[in-house]
Amino acid sequence: MTEIPFIPFEAGERLLDWIALTDALAAGHALPKAEIGDTFLYRDPDTLLSRAAWIDGMGMAVKTATIFPGNTDRPSINGGVNLYSDTDGTLEAIIDFHLVTKWKTAGDSLLAARRLARPDSRRILLVGAGTVAASLHAAYSAAFPDASFTIWNRTASRAEALAARLPNLTVAPDLQSAIADADIIGCATMSTEPIIKGDWLRPGQHLDLIGAYRPDMREVDDTALLRARLFVDSYDTTCGHIGEIKIPLEAGTLTRDHILADYYTLDAITRTDDDQITIAKNGGGAHLDLMTSRYILDQWRKRA
């Protein structure tokens, strides 16, 4: 009987490449559209979340997260990903939850940036100093190796701590000024009120919006959405679920036609003018966890 591999974080990460991952995500969207489903179980204050996806021709994945806010001496979020064969349904691998999440989240936005940001982008702003900011720094560096980075965070000490451990990263004291200077903006905050104003944007910029994931969360205002050519990674996981898109749609400020494409029409996700402002909303989704997990297993199998 073939041994089922467990792919841990550090050993798995050494095998991965950001550009190759985005190519794998693009290839995954050329397959039939994914079937996805989420389930939640609760025992106050703890949560068990499972996200499942099935792509014909790729297989199945169930990504399970355990969220225990009371953990003080260990991470509060844990879990794993089970990856299954498309041909016979057998378990092919168990992959570290944090490995899949890190590479899926930043890779999702990097795919958009590779298609929408100006190739001559040299100044990248990270908004928010959490775990995702460090992942974005690595991902953007792969596609824009000559770029310099700045970071802004409401709590400046957290931005300073991240800048101290990452190369080529300086702290921006003022968000509005930092936005004016940036070619690419990666925003990953927990904000429920827009922190980026459309009036601050200038022609030619690209924004990746990552942080908002609940119906009450937003990172940019209506003006920003209306000034930009707007794209999402998936209509199904953003429009009716994430406040960034859901709130202005329900208010009538934004119409569905304003959202030009998602990754299932990837050729339509493109910049056609150097002066355009582009926005890509990263909604995540279990289908992206599946695509990322399949890429990770493929690389694991190739290792020496």
N, C-alpha and C positions, 0 to 999 in steps of 0.2 A: 504494500500500500504506500502510495506516495505521501511523503511528509508534507503537511501544510505549513508554509512558512509564516512566521510572525515577523513583520518588518518594523523594527524599532526606529525611533526618531533619528538618532545620530547616524546610525549605519545606513538608513535609507536616504537621509539628506545628502550624504556624500556622493550619491550616484545621480543626483538630479541637476537639471539645467533649466533655467527660466525660459530661454527662447524655445527649447525643445518642448517644454510643457505647453506653451501657448500654441505651438504647431499641433500638438496632440489635442488640445481643446478645439481648435478649428476643425480638425479632422473628425472629432466626435460629433460636431454639429452637422456634418455631411451625412450622418447615419439617420435612420428614422427617428422622429421626435420621441423624447423620453417620456415614459409614464412615471409619475412621481407621487409620493404620498408621505405625509407626516403624521406621527402619533405622539401624544403627550400623556404622561402619567404623573400624578402629583401626590406628595406627602409633605404638606407644609412644614418647612419652607423649601423642600427639596423637589427636584424635577428629573424625570427620565424622558428624554426626547429621542425619538428614532426617526430618521429621514431615509426613505427608501427610493431607489430609482432602478428602472429597467430600460435598457436601450437594446433594441433588436440588433444583433450583430456585435455587441460589446459585452453584454452580461448584466449582472445585477449587483447592487451594493446596498447595504444597510449601515448607515452611520449612526451610532448611538452615543449620546452624550448624557453623562450624569452630572447634574448641577447641584452642588451642596454648598450653599452660601456660608454655612457655619464652619467650614474647614479653615483652621487657622495655621496649622503646621504642615499643610499640603495643599496642592492646587484645588480650587473649588470646582473646576470643570475637568472632567476626565471622560474616557470613553475609548471606543475603537471602531474600526470599519471592517465589516465582513464583505469580502468580494467573492462573487459566485460566477461559475461558468455559464455562458449563454447556451451551450450545447446540451449539457446534461444537468445543470443546476447544482453541481457539486461545489463545495467550498474550496476556493483557490488560495486565499490568503487572508490573514488578519493583519491590519495595518494600524499603526499608532494614530490615534485620533488627532493629535496636535500636528503631526507631520502632514496629514491630508488637509487639515484646516488651513495651515499656514500657506501651503503651496497653492491650494485651490483659490483662496481669497486674493492673494496678491497676483497670482497668475491670471485670474479673471480680469482684473483691471489692466494688467500689462497687455493682454490681448487687445483691449480697446485702445490703449495708448499707442501701441505699435501701428494701428490703423488710422488713428485720428490725430495724434499729436504731430506737429510739424517735425520733419526729420532733423531740422537744425535746432531743435530745442536744447538749450544749454543750462537753463535755470529751473530747478524743480523745488517746489514748496510742499512740505508735508504738514498737514494740519491735524493736530492730535499727536500725542506722544506715547500711545499704548503699544501693545505687541504688534499690531498691524503696521504701524509706522516703520518699524525695523524691517519687516518683510517687504514693504514697498520700496524702501531704500535699496535693498538687495535686488529686487526685481527691476526697478527702473535703471539701476546701474548696469544691468546686463544689456539693455536695449539702447541706453543713452550713456555710453561709457565716459564721454567728455563732459557730462553735466556736473554742475555744482549743486549742493542741496542746502536749503534752509528749513527750519522747523519752527512752528509756532504752536503753543499750547496754553490753555487758560492758566494752568499752574506752571509758571516758568521753570521752576526747579526740576520738573519732570522732563521738560525739553532739554535743559542743560545736562541732565544725567544721561539722556540718550545721545546727545551730541558728544559727550565725553568718551563714549565707547564705540561710536561709529565713525568711519573716515569721511572726510570731505563734507561735514555737516556742521552748520553754524545756526545759532538761535536767532530768530527774528523777534525783535521787541514789539513790533506793531503789525497786526494782521493785515490791515488795509494796505499798508505800504508794501508788505511782503507779497501780497497778491498782485499788486501793480508790477512788481519786478519779475514775476514768475512766467515761464512758458507752459509748464505743466503743474497742476495742483492736484495732489492726492489727499482727499479729506476723509479721515477715519475717526470720527468722534461719536459720542453718545448723546448728541444734542437733540432736544425736542423743539428747539426754536432755531430758525436759520441763522447761521453765524457768518455765512458768505453772502454778500449783497451783490446783486446783479449790476448795480451802478459802479461797482469797483472793478469790474472786468474790462479787459481791453481786447481788441481784435487779435486773433491768432492764437488765443489760449486754448488749452485743453484741460478739462476737469474730470477727474475720476472721483465719484461719490461712493463711499464704501460703508460708512458708519451706520446710517439709518437702516434698521431692519424691522422695526415695529410700525404699526399704523399711526402712531403719534410722533414719530421721529422725522426730523428734517435737518438738512445741513445747508441748503441754499434757498433763497427766496424765489417768489414767482417771477420776478424780473430776470433773474439769472436763467431760469428755464425758458422763458420766452425769447430771450436774446440769443439763445444757443440753438445749434442743431443737436437735438436730444436723441440719445440711443439708450437702450437697456440690454442687459444680458439675456433676459427672458421676460416676455410679456406676462407669462403666467405667474411668475414669482415676484413681480414688482407692482404691476398696475393696481391690483386689488388688495395688496397686502402691506405695502411700505408707504409711509406718510409722504415721502419725497414726491411720489407720483400720485398716490391715492387722494391726498388732501386737495391739491389743485384740480384734479379731474372731477371730484365730487362737487367742488365749488363752481365748476364751469370756467375757471380761469385758464385751464389747459384742456385741450381736446385730444382724443386718442390719435388723431392724425398728426399731431405735433411730434409724436414719438415715431421716429422715422424707420427704425428697424431694430430687431434683436439678433442674437447670434445665429438663429436659424435662417436668416437672410444675410449672411456675413458679408457678401460682396457689396451690399448696400451700406455697410459701415465704413465710410471713407470720408476723407477731407477733400473737398473739391476746390477750395480757395484758401490761400494763405491767411486771409483776414477773418475767416470764420471762427466763431467761438463754438467749441464742441463740448458736450457733456455726456459722459457714460455713467449710468447708474448700475452699480454692482449689487445685485440682489442675492447672489449665492445660489443655492438650490442643490438638491440632492443629485441631480443629473451631472452637475459639475464635480461633485465629490466622486461620483462613479468614474467620470473621465479622468480625473486626477489619480484616483486609485489604480486604474488600469495602466496609466503611464508609469506610476511608481512600481507596480509589479513587473511590467515589461523591463524596466531598468534593472530591477533586482535579479531577474532571470538572466540578464546579460553579463552580470558581474563575473569577474575572474574567479 
